[in-house]
Amino acid sequence: MALTIDPAFAAILAAQAQATIDAGIIAVPARGDALALRELINPGFPDFFAQAAPAPDVSYSPHFVAGADGAEIELRWYTRGDERPGPAVVYLHGGGMICGSIEYYDPVVRQYVQWTGVPFLSVEYRLAPEFPGEIPARDGFAGLTWLLERADQLGVDPTRLALMGDSAGGGVAAGAAILARNAGLPAAKQILIYPMLDDRNTEPDPFLAPTATWNYDQNYTGWKALMGDSLGADEASSIAAPARLQDFSGLAPAYIEVGVLDIFRDESIAYAQNLLKAGVDTELHVHPGAPHGHEWLDVTLPFAKRIWADRVRAITDF
């Protein structure tokens, strides 16, 4: 018996597919062509996030931090203007390890800050294939370090800092959390939204492939760009591909969510289980009928509103 997609999502995806056909957009980048896939995906971000809630009280200040190799990493510090000493979130955007940007994710971050009052630091981590391996996670860790060093100045409680990301950003956040654990730096929480964690997840699951909004060819392309010749190898880095981690002890408590129809489902569940087995408090949500990026298919659906409420709680309650 096949897994069932939520009827509302099925209708939306069918309409999107028809619109693509009507527009004559039929070219699909070859498996492994990261730059072509980036060119295809990036222009869609503004329309995708046009549904974000208004954030009239939110503004940001630009900053920069040196990465582990000395490169300059752009940061944006978002605030609502009424903050008191409390938590803050370091945010890593999605994009399959090869696309996306803090500019594209500006409406997303503004929405979270407007809704929660919690300030966010958005990090422009560098992308594969130009910057492969551990570089994205190390850029995310540099953002966390920057925030820790300025916690007093920014009115932030240094014991209440979270790493958060969606999709590839969830994987980058998980890698940064591992680096934080290894360095003995405080990260109070990791909030992983349908995270991209396992470079070995490139062969189609027949139950998931038909409704995959991020599909297996795209996943191979993203991981190959990041991992290069180490893709699928025994020696693959757990900083780049956190599912490879052997020792989960001492990591930050986690909030993890994923859809039943997301190709990241099993790796998200396994990651939560490994955290729990290591004694790490973990909250896991597996949403029936939901594909990857489910909440953005229609933000007005009761399904999406329930998910937003859970995330607001996860961001504020630690």
N, C-alpha and C positions, 0 to 999 in steps of 0.2 A: 504494500500500500504506500503510495507517494505521500510525502509531506505536503501539507496544505498551506498555501499562501493566504494571508488575510485578503478577503475580497476587495477591500478598498485599495490595498497596495497593488493587487493584480490589475485593477482597472487603471490605476495611474501608470503602471509600467507599460501596459498595452498602449495607452495613449501616447506615451513618450516614444515607444518604438515606432508607432505609426507616424508621428511627427518627424522622426528621423528619416523614415523612408520618403515621406512627402517632400522633405527638404533636399533629398538626393544625397544624403550623407550615408554612404554605404562602405566607404573605405575603412578597413580595420588594420591598425598597425601590425606588422609582423611580430610574432612572439619573440621577445628579446629586444625589440627596438624601443628603448626607453625614451629617446628624444622625440620620436614620432608620437608615442603615447602621451608624453607631456604636452605636446602641441595640440593634441586632440582634447585633452581633459581640462587644461588650464582655462580656456575661454568660458567654460561652463560654470565656474565657481560663482561669478557674480549673480547669475540668474538663480542658481541653486540656493544661495543664501539671502536672496532678496526677501524671503519670507521671515527673516529674523525680526524679532520684536523691536520696536523703537527704543532707543536708549538716549533720551534727551539730556540726561544728567551725567553722562559718561564722557570723559575726555582722556587723552593719553599724552605722556611726555616721551620723547625719543631718547634712547640711550644706546651705548655700545659697550661690549665687553670683549676682551681678548680670548679667543679660543685656546685650546691646549697647544696648538701649533703657532700661536701668535696672531692668527687671522682675526679681523674685526667682525664681530657678530652683532647684528642689529637687534635691539630690544625695544619693546613698547610697554610702558608702565601705565596701565589703565586704572582709573579710580572714578568713583561716583561723587566724590566731594564731601561726603559726610562720614568718612571712616574714623573708627576708633582703633586703638591697638587691638589686633586680632589676627585672624588667619589671612593668608595670601596664597595665590595659586600661580605656579609656573606652567604656562600652557604651550603645548607643542601641536602644531596643526597637522591635519591629515594630508594625504596625497600620494600614497603608495610608495613612499621613499624617494620619489622622482619628481613630484610636482607639488603645487600648492605654495602658499606664502602667508606671511603675517598680514599682508595687505588684503588678500582674498578673504582671510578669516577675521578681518576687522569686525564685520557685523555680528559674528558668532561670539567673539570675546566681549563686545559691548553688551550683548544681550545678557550674558552670564553676570557681568558686573552690575548691570541695571537691576536685575532680578535679585541678586544676593547682597549687594553692597560690599562684597569681598573684592579687593583689588587683584588684578591679574597682571602677570608679566608674560607677554607673548614673545617667543624666541624665534628668530629667523635662522633656524638651524640649516646647515648647508645640505644640499641634495645630491643623491647619486644620479648618474654615474660619475659626475665630476668629483664628488667627495664621498667615497665609499666606506664600507666597513664601520668602524666605531665612531666616525666623525660626527654623524648626526646626534648620537646619544651624548657624546662628549661636549657638543655645543649646548645641548639641553642642560647638562650638568654645570657648564660655565654660567648659564643663566641662574641656576639655583644658587651657585656660589656668590654671584653678584648680588642677589637679593639678600642672602644671609649677611653679607658684609655691610649692607646698608639698611638692615632691619630697623635699627633705632631711628635713623634719619627719616625713613619712610613710614614710621609709626606701625611697624609690623611685629607681631610676636614671633621671634625666630624659632620657637618650639611648635608653631602651627603653620608650617609651610607644606603645601601639597604639590605634587607633580601630576599634571593632567594632560591627556591627549586623546584624540580620536583616530581610529584606523592606524595609519602609519605613525601618527603622533602618539598613539597609545603605546606602540612598540618602542618609540624613542623615549617616552616617559618612563617605561619599565626599565629600559637600559640605563637611563639616568638615575633611577632609583637604586639600581644595583651599584652603580658607581658611588652614589652617596653612602650606601651601606658600607662599601669597601673602604671609603675614605673616613668613616666615622663621623660624617656630617648628618645633622638631624633633618630628616624628611618625615613629616608626621603622617602622610597619606599619599597613596597613588590612586588616581581616578582614571581608569582605563576603559575607554568607550570603544567597543568592538575592536580591540587592539590587534595589530599585525605583529605576531610574535614568533612565528615558526617558518624558517626558510625552506623546510622540507614539504610544505603544503602546496604542491604544484600539480598533483595528479587529480583529475576531476572525480568528485563524489557524485554518482548518478542521481542521488536524491537532491543535491544542492545545485548542481550545474544549471538546470533549466531556469532557475529564478535568481541566479547570481548577478547582482548589480555591479559587483567587483568580481570578475571572473578569474578562472585559473590561469589563462594565458596572461592576463594582466598581472596576476600575482607572481607568476614566474618572471615576468619582465621586471617588476619592481625589485624582487629579491635578487635576481641575477645582476641588476645594476648595482645593488648595494654590496653583495657578497662576492661577486666575481668568481674566481676559480674555487673559492671555498664553499660555494652554494651546495648544500646537502652533505658536505664533508664532515667527518667525525670531529675535526679540529675547529669547526666553525665557532666564532666568538659569541659568547652569551651576552655581551654588551650590545652587539649588533642584532642578534637574534635571541631575545631573552628566554625563549622556550628551551634553549640549550643549557640553561643554568642547572647545575647539580646541587648546589647548596642554597636553599631559599631562606634559611634562618636569618633573623635579624632584619629582614626587609620591612619597609613601611607597610602598615595596614592598607588593605586594598578595597576599592569598590570597582567591580568589573561588570559590564553588561554587554550582551550580544544577542542577536536574533537567532532563532532556530534555523532560518534559511540563509544565514551568513556563512560564507566559507571559512570564516575565522571562529566559528562556533566551538569546534572541538579543542582547538588550541587555547581558547579563552577558558573553557571549562577545566582543561588540564592544568592551566596555570593557576587557577583558583584552588584546585585540589592540592597542588604542590605547596602553595602558600599555607593552606590549612594544615597539611601534614607537618609543616615546619613550625607550627604554632603561631602563625601570623593571622591575626584577625582579618577576615575577608568576607565581603558581601557580594554575592553573585546573583545577577538577574539574567535569565534566558527567556527571551520573549517569543512566544508562539506566533507563527505566521509572518515573522518579520525578516526581511532581507537586510543587507548591508546598507547603512545610511537611512534606515527606516524613518526616523523622526523628521527628516527633511523632505520626505515624499509629500507630506501634507501636514503642516504644523497645527492645523485646526482640528485634526482628528482626536477623539478622546484618548486613543492609544498614545499619541505624541504628548498630549498634556500630562498624562500619567508619568511618562518617562521624564519630562522636564521637571516635574515635581520631585521625583527621586533624585535627580541630579542636583537640584537646588539644595536638598537636604544633605547630600553627600558633600557639597562644597562648603556648607555652613556648619555642619555638625562634626567638628573634630577639634 
